[in-house]
Every structure is written in structure tokens, then in C-alpha cells.
Amino acid sequence: MWLVDALFEYWEEGAKYFTPVPANMLNDAYLGLAVVALGLVIWIVRLLILDPKGAIKALLLDKSNL
């Protein structure tokens, strides 16, 4: 998706594409951070659901921790 966006933006702006405005760079940085944060959230939720070592299940079933 980002590759297609970059290609179309280059098509429209030409060589000016390689000298971005600082506001555009900041927007791109926020977008990158948001994508990384979303990926981490999805990974953590997946890890909690799959529970490969059974640690969450053992914690939930252990009555002595309450």
C-alpha cells in the first residue's frame, strides 16, 4: 500500500518528492509509529490467546494467587 502511495505521489510531484516538507515527514513518522504500535498490540493479543507455554492458563487456574 505504501509503495503504491509513494509511486503515485512521485508521479504527481516529480523530483520535488525527494525534498519533503517537515510537516509531511512528521505525519509519516506518526503513521509509522501507529503501525508499529498496532502490530505490537496484535502480537501481544495473539500471544495471550495462543499461550505457547501455558503460563496464562496456569496463572488463571491457580487459586492460591487470589
N, C-alpha and C positions, 0 to 999 in steps of 0.2 A: 504494500500500500504506500509506504513512504518512498519507495523507488519510483513508482508511477507519479506520485505527487512532485518529487524532485524533477523528474523528466519534463512534466508539463510546465512547471514553474520556470525551468531553464528555457523551454520552448518559447514562453511568453516574454521573459526578461532578457534572454541572451547572456552576454558576458557580465551584465550587472548582477546576475545571480550569485557570482562568486565574491561579491562585496556586500554582505547583508547588513541591514540596519541593526543596531544593537537591540532594539525592541523585538525584532524578529528572532534574533539569537536567544533572547531571554524566553520568548514564547516556546521556541524549540527545546530549550533546556527544561522548562516546566513540563512539556509534553513527554520528554524522555524520562524525567523523574516519575511522572504519573504512571507511565507504562511499567517502569521497574517496580514501583510500589504495588501496582495491581498484580504483576507477576508474582511478587513475593507473597501477597495475600492468598492468591490462588494456590501457590505451592504449599503454604502452611496449612490451609484448609484441607488440601488433598492429603498431606502428611498426617493430619489429625484423623481423617476419615479412614485411611488405609492402616495406620498404626502398625508399621512393619515389625517392631519389636514387642508389641503388645503392652507397652508401658502405660498408655492411656487406659486401656481396658483393665489392667491390674490396679491402677490408681482408683478407678471408678468402682471396682468390685471389692476393694479393701475397705472394710468397715472400721478398722482401727484408726484410720486417718481422720475420721469425722469426730 
